[in-house]
Amino acid sequence: MRIATWNVNSLRSRIDRVEAFVQRHDVDVLALQETKAREDQLPLMGLQGLGYDVVVAGTNQWNGVAIVSRVGIEDVQVGFDGMPQWGDPSVGESRAIAATCGGVRVWSLYVPNGRKPDDPHYVYKLDWLARLREAAREWLATDTALVGDWNICPTDDDVFDAKQFQKSTHVTPPERAAFQGFLDDGYVEVTRPHAAGYTYWDYYRQRFERDRGLKIDFALCSPSLASRVTGALIDRDERDPAQGTGSPSDHAPVVVDLV
């Protein structure tokens, strides 16, 4: 089985790229983040014509997650128990969706950005991760994949210049501790042994061309599922403005292979 995750930064804008990607890589399950639309606004007929089922959680032009599968979609769940809300009035954002696909429980996750360490959104991010961790402990005994945009660089090697980020989100000790907590509980980050390099490059100042990126997209697998992983890759070409049709997302897809 081949599972991929991709912060597509608007599915409507990049549906052609998504359709080409799943065919080129022969993807069985694709978790998408930042789809930025309601389900009724998304052009899904092309994916469906390729044999994929699609489930979506999206309420407006912000956030949004989806799962695309050609090996079945069962037991769909939007959000997790205890997931924090955001805003005034507070609402549950479209940041998590799960489905069982080919016997694997796949969660597409779009972790809050945090904005700045002194911003209320940073507190929301840490709370969101803590609540996810509490819920995820219950899934460790099954074949579970927590995949998506984590908005955390777990180590200094995951950021192009750690000194530039000393006062920024994504690298603070509480964020890194939150990520490490999932590993302490037993989840395994399965991309790092196989796929080197960054997964995100800002559009600003030719960051991609200069390879000044961040590694923030990961696949954390339960122990039983991690034992089935045979490889992983980062499709850097999907971030290259010179490749494909239309403008690229600022993230590259991450692909994981399972037996």
C-alpha distance (Angstrom), angle and dihedral (degrees) to the residues before:
residue distance angle dihedral
M1 . . .
R2 3.78 . .
I3 3.82 119.1 .
A4 3.79 123.5 -175.4
T5 3.80 135.4 -175.5
W6 3.79 126.6 -158.5
N7 3.79 136.2 172.1
V8 3.78 93.6 -145.3
N9 3.83 97.1 -175.9
S10 3.85 94.8 -138.5
L11 3.78 118.9 2.6
R12 3.79 91.7 -154.4
S13 3.80 90.8 57.9
R14 3.80 94.4 45.7
I15 3.78 106.4 32.2
D16 3.82 90.9 118.2
R17 3.79 90.1 55.6
V18 3.80 91.9 47.6
E19 3.80 92.7 50.9
A20 3.80 91.1 48.7
F21 3.80 92.0 45.4
V22 3.81 96.9 54.4
Q23 3.79 90.4 49.0
R24 3.79 95.8 45.3
H25 3.80 93.3 49.9
D26 3.82 96.8 33.7
V27 3.82 90.0 -126.7
D28 3.80 119.9 -167.9
V29 3.81 98.2 -171.3
L30 3.81 127.6 17.8
A31 3.80 122.5 -171.1
L32 3.80 112.4 -158.9
Q33 3.78 130.6 -163.8
E34 3.80 133.7 -168.0
T35 3.79 93.1 25.2
K36 3.84 88.4 159.9
A37 3.80 99.7 -154.2
R38 3.77 147.2 73.4
E39 3.80 116.5 -95.7
D40 3.80 92.1 -108.0
Q41 3.81 89.6 57.1
L42 3.80 96.1 54.7
P43 3.83 123.2 98.1
L44 3.80 97.8 -132.2
M45 3.80 101.5 150.8
G46 3.79 93.4 93.3
L47 3.80 92.8 55.1
Q48 3.78 90.9 44.5
G49 3.79 89.4 50.7
L50 3.81 88.0 55.8
G51 3.80 89.7 57.1
Y52 3.80 100.4 -96.4
D53 3.78 129.1 133.4
V54 3.80 116.4 -146.8
V55 3.81 133.0 -156.6
V56 3.78 120.7 -174.3
A57 3.80 139.6 -170.2
G58 3.79 111.5 -163.7
T59 3.78 135.9 130.4
N60 3.81 105.8 174.5
Q61 3.80 144.8 -10.4
W62 3.81 92.3 -59.6
N63 3.80 130.6 78.1
G64 3.82 115.2 -19.6
V65 3.81 131.3 163.9
A66 3.80 134.3 -153.3
I67 3.79 143.6 178.3
V68 3.79 122.1 -142.6
S69 3.81 116.0 -166.3
R70 3.79 139.8 170.1
V71 3.83 92.7 -176.2
G72 3.79 96.8 63.9
I73 3.79 136.7 -77.1
E74 3.80 117.0 -127.4
D75 3.81 137.8 161.9
V76 3.80 95.8 16.9
Q77 3.80 115.1 -160.7
V78 3.80 125.6 -173.4
G79 3.79 111.5 -154.5
F80 3.80 126.7 -9.4
D81 3.78 131.0 -99.5
G82 3.78 110.5 -76.7
M83 3.82 94.9 11.0
P84 3.83 107.7 166.0
Q85 3.78 122.4 -120.0
W86 3.78 129.3 -134.6
G87 3.78 138.7 -152.4
D88 3.78 139.5 34.2
P89 2.94 104.9 -51.7
S90 3.79 89.8 25.0
V91 3.78 118.5 -123.3
G92 3.77 135.8 175.1
E93 3.79 107.7 -100.2
S94 3.80 123.3 -140.8
R95 3.80 96.5 -104.8
A96 3.80 106.1 121.7
I97 3.78 136.0 43.3
A98 3.80 130.0 162.9
A99 3.78 136.3 -167.4
T100 3.77 137.0 165.7
C101 3.80 108.2 -115.4
G102 3.79 120.1 -179.1
G103 3.78 90.3 -19.7
V104 3.82 94.8 -50.4
R105 3.79 121.5 111.4
V106 3.81 103.9 -135.3
W107 3.80 122.7 -166.9
S108 3.81 118.2 -166.5
L109 3.81 105.2 -155.3
Y110 3.77 132.2 -171.3
V111 3.80 105.1 -174.1
P112 3.83 114.7 -154.4
N113 3.79 113.8 -96.3
G114 3.81 97.8 -130.3
R115 3.82 93.3 -143.9
K116 3.84 97.5 -148.7
P117 3.80 132.7 -1.9
D118 3.82 90.6 -113.6
D119 3.82 94.3 46.9
P120 3.83 123.1 102.6
H121 3.80 86.4 -126.0
Y122 3.81 88.6 66.8
V123 3.81 90.3 57.1
Y124 3.80 88.4 47.8
K125 3.82 89.8 51.6
L126 3.79 93.7 52.9
D127 3.80 91.6 45.4
W128 3.81 90.5 48.6
L129 3.80 91.1 52.4
A130 3.80 92.5 46.2
R131 3.81 92.0 51.7
L132 3.80 90.9 46.2
R133 3.79 90.2 51.7
E134 3.81 91.0 51.9
A135 3.80 90.9 51.4
A136 3.81 94.0 42.1
R137 3.79 93.6 57.5
E138 3.78 87.1 70.9
W139 3.81 91.5 57.3
L140 3.80 98.8 52.8
A141 3.79 94.1 96.2
T142 3.81 92.8 59.4
D143 3.82 133.4 62.1
T144 3.81 96.1 -86.1
A145 3.80 131.5 164.3
L146 3.81 121.4 -165.8
V147 3.79 101.7 -164.2
G148 3.76 134.6 166.4
D149 3.77 146.9 63.5
W150 3.80 106.5 -21.7
N151 3.82 95.3 177.1
I152 3.82 89.2 -141.7
C153 3.80 131.8 109.5
P154 3.82 100.9 -151.0
T155 3.82 94.3 -163.3
D156 3.79 138.2 21.1
D157 3.80 88.1 -107.7
D158 3.82 87.8 66.6
V159 3.81 93.8 66.5
F160 3.79 126.8 61.9
D161 3.82 93.7 -131.9
A162 3.80 117.1 12.7
K163 3.81 92.0 -170.3
Q164 3.80 91.6 61.1
F165 3.80 90.3 55.1
Q166 3.79 99.4 47.6
K167 3.81 92.2 111.1
S168 3.80 96.5 33.1
T169 3.76 136.4 90.6
H170 3.83 123.0 -101.7
V171 3.81 93.3 52.7
T172 3.81 105.0 50.1
P173 3.81 118.1 122.7
P174 3.84 93.7 -114.5
E175 3.82 91.8 53.4
R176 3.78 92.7 46.9
A177 3.80 90.3 46.5
A178 3.81 89.5 52.1
F179 3.81 90.8 53.5
Q180 3.79 92.0 44.9
G181 3.79 89.1 52.6
F182 3.80 91.3 69.7
L183 3.81 89.4 52.7
D184 3.80 91.4 47.4
D185 3.80 88.6 54.2
G186 3.81 91.0 54.9
Y187 3.80 107.8 -89.5
V188 3.80 115.8 133.5
E189 3.81 123.6 -142.5
V190 3.79 97.6 -137.6
T191 3.81 103.5 -176.8
R192 3.80 100.7 65.1
P193 3.82 99.1 70.7
H194 3.80 90.9 53.7
A195 3.81 110.1 25.4
A196 3.79 119.4 55.2
G197 3.78 125.3 -171.6
Y198 3.77 138.9 43.4
T199 3.80 129.4 -49.3
Y200 3.82 100.5 -160.5
W201 3.79 133.2 49.3
D202 3.80 121.3 176.5
Y203 3.81 115.9 -125.5
Y204 3.82 86.6 -126.9
R205 3.83 120.1 109.4
Q206 3.79 97.7 -11.6
R207 3.76 92.3 -65.3
F208 3.80 92.2 165.8
E209 3.78 95.1 49.6
R210 3.82 89.1 50.2
D211 3.83 92.5 42.4
R212 3.78 92.4 -124.8
G213 3.77 97.5 149.5
L214 3.78 146.6 132.8
K215 3.78 132.7 -122.6
I216 3.80 104.5 -134.8
D217 3.83 104.8 135.0
F218 3.81 114.1 88.7
A219 3.79 145.8 162.0
L220 3.80 115.3 -137.3
C221 3.80 112.4 -170.4
S222 3.77 133.5 -168.5
P223 3.81 112.9 -111.5
S224 3.81 95.1 -100.0
L225 3.79 92.0 50.2
A226 3.81 93.9 42.9
S227 3.80 88.7 57.7
R228 3.81 88.1 61.4
V229 3.83 95.6 55.0
T230 3.80 114.3 112.6
G231 3.80 100.8 171.2
A232 3.78 148.9 -24.5
L233 3.78 138.9 -152.9
I234 3.79 141.6 -170.8
D235 3.80 112.1 -133.9
R236 3.79 96.2 -140.6
D237 3.82 91.5 171.9
E238 3.81 90.0 70.4
R239 3.82 89.2 65.5
D240 3.81 92.4 48.4
P241 3.83 111.2 104.4
A242 3.80 88.3 -151.1
Q243 3.80 92.8 60.2
G244 3.79 128.9 73.6
T245 3.79 129.0 -2.8
G246 3.77 124.3 -52.8
S247 3.77 126.4 -2.2
P248 3.81 118.2 -36.9
S249 3.77 129.0 -122.0
D250 3.79 114.4 -103.6
H251 3.82 87.4 -117.4
A252 3.79 129.8 68.1
P253 3.81 120.3 -138.2
V254 3.79 119.8 -107.2
V255 3.82 117.7 -144.6
V256 3.82 126.3 -160.7
D257 3.82 125.6 -168.6
L258 3.81 122.9 -149.1
V259 3.78 134.2 -175.3
